[in-house]
Amino acid sequence: MTVALFFHLLMGVQAPAYASLITRLYPPEHRGKLMGNARVLMGLLMIPTAFAIGSWTDASGPTGPLLFAAATGIISILVFSR
């Protein structure tokens, strides 16, 4: 429960920055359609990925998926910090 609470606190910290960034990135006449498409694609990717990672965790324990999450997190920091 503590991890879930911490996750949602972190998501709440970046939410205002996300809203201000979106208004700068997408032109107003296409913003709704582009954001909707991005959210649908994100959902289509996240649902099977969550199932696969859950199956992986059930089969081998949490060490592998947590190491994979840490590695991909570091890669995303390096990519998006530029």
C-alpha beads as a LAMMPS data file, in Angstrom:
LAMMPS data file: protein, C-alpha beads

82 atoms
81 bonds

1 atom types
1 bond types

-500.0 500.0 xlo xhi
-500.0 500.0 ylo yhi
-500.0 500.0 zlo zhi

Masses

1 110.0

Atoms # bond

1 1 1 0.000 0.000 0.000
2 1 1 2.883 2.365 0.739
3 1 1 4.349 1.802 -2.733
4 1 1 0.999 2.519 -4.391
5 1 1 0.593 5.723 -2.385
6 1 1 4.137 6.833 -3.239
7 1 1 3.517 6.079 -6.929
8 1 1 0.373 8.210 -7.005
9 1 1 2.102 11.038 -5.155
10 1 1 4.834 11.042 -7.798
11 1 1 2.249 10.987 -10.575
12 1 1 0.483 13.950 -8.984
13 1 1 3.673 15.997 -8.839
14 1 1 4.190 15.883 -12.588
15 1 1 0.517 16.364 -13.582
16 1 1 0.569 20.216 -13.700
17 1 1 3.782 20.165 -15.736
18 1 1 2.175 17.716 -18.168
19 1 1 -0.793 20.011 -18.742
20 1 1 1.375 23.051 -19.422
21 1 1 3.651 21.076 -21.749
22 1 1 0.762 19.677 -23.789
23 1 1 -0.623 23.164 -24.475
24 1 1 2.763 24.138 -25.923
25 1 1 3.352 20.961 -27.937
26 1 1 0.038 20.395 -29.684
27 1 1 -1.816 23.019 -31.720
28 1 1 -5.263 23.772 -30.245
29 1 1 -7.216 22.542 -33.266
30 1 1 -5.640 19.055 -33.085
31 1 1 -4.921 18.726 -29.358
32 1 1 -7.909 16.588 -28.388
33 1 1 -7.458 14.112 -31.222
34 1 1 -3.702 13.780 -30.703
35 1 1 -3.999 13.378 -26.928
36 1 1 -6.806 10.844 -27.372
37 1 1 -4.741 8.819 -29.837
38 1 1 -1.743 8.906 -27.497
39 1 1 -3.860 7.723 -24.541
40 1 1 -5.470 4.884 -26.531
41 1 1 -2.092 3.684 -27.805
42 1 1 -0.648 3.926 -24.297
43 1 1 -3.490 1.768 -22.967
44 1 1 -3.085 -0.756 -25.783
45 1 1 0.590 -1.097 -24.906
46 1 1 0.270 -1.043 -21.119
47 1 1 -2.420 -3.710 -20.707
48 1 1 -0.567 -6.566 -22.455
49 1 1 2.744 -5.399 -20.995
50 1 1 1.322 -5.497 -17.466
51 1 1 -0.017 -9.003 -18.108
52 1 1 3.360 -10.174 -19.450
53 1 1 5.328 -8.646 -16.552
54 1 1 2.839 -10.107 -14.067
55 1 1 3.235 -13.557 -15.592
56 1 1 7.026 -13.124 -15.535
57 1 1 6.881 -12.119 -11.852
58 1 1 4.668 -15.101 -10.989
59 1 1 7.022 -17.483 -12.782
60 1 1 10.393 -16.246 -11.547
61 1 1 9.853 -13.848 -8.659
62 1 1 10.228 -10.080 -8.561
63 1 1 13.996 -9.744 -9.044
64 1 1 14.084 -9.946 -12.848
65 1 1 11.174 -7.577 -13.527
66 1 1 12.477 -5.052 -10.966
67 1 1 15.949 -5.065 -12.516
68 1 1 14.376 -4.658 -15.959
69 1 1 12.276 -1.733 -14.681
70 1 1 15.348 -0.082 -13.171
71 1 1 17.316 -0.480 -16.406
72 1 1 14.532 0.898 -18.592
73 1 1 14.037 3.771 -16.142
74 1 1 17.700 4.708 -16.398
75 1 1 17.521 4.498 -20.197
76 1 1 14.460 6.780 -20.260
77 1 1 16.199 9.320 -18.012
78 1 1 19.184 9.360 -20.344
79 1 1 17.003 9.700 -23.451
80 1 1 14.676 12.393 -22.131
81 1 1 17.281 14.465 -20.298
82 1 1 18.733 15.650 -23.592

Bonds

1 1 1 2
2 1 2 3
3 1 3 4
4 1 4 5
5 1 5 6
6 1 6 7
7 1 7 8
8 1 8 9
9 1 9 10
10 1 10 11
11 1 11 12
12 1 12 13
13 1 13 14
14 1 14 15
15 1 15 16
16 1 16 17
17 1 17 18
18 1 18 19
19 1 19 20
20 1 20 21
21 1 21 22
22 1 22 23
23 1 23 24
24 1 24 25
25 1 25 26
26 1 26 27
27 1 27 28
28 1 28 29
29 1 29 30
30 1 30 31
31 1 31 32
32 1 32 33
33 1 33 34
34 1 34 35
35 1 35 36
36 1 36 37
37 1 37 38
38 1 38 39
39 1 39 40
40 1 40 41
41 1 41 42
42 1 42 43
43 1 43 44
44 1 44 45
45 1 45 46
46 1 46 47
47 1 47 48
48 1 48 49
49 1 49 50
50 1 50 51
51 1 51 52
52 1 52 53
53 1 53 54
54 1 54 55
55 1 55 56
56 1 56 57
57 1 57 58
58 1 58 59
59 1 59 60
60 1 60 61
61 1 61 62
62 1 62 63
63 1 63 64
64 1 64 65
65 1 65 66
66 1 66 67
67 1 67 68
68 1 68 69
69 1 69 70
70 1 70 71
71 1 71 72
72 1 72 73
73 1 73 74
74 1 74 75
75 1 75 76
76 1 76 77
77 1 77 78
78 1 78 79
79 1 79 80
80 1 80 81
81 1 81 82
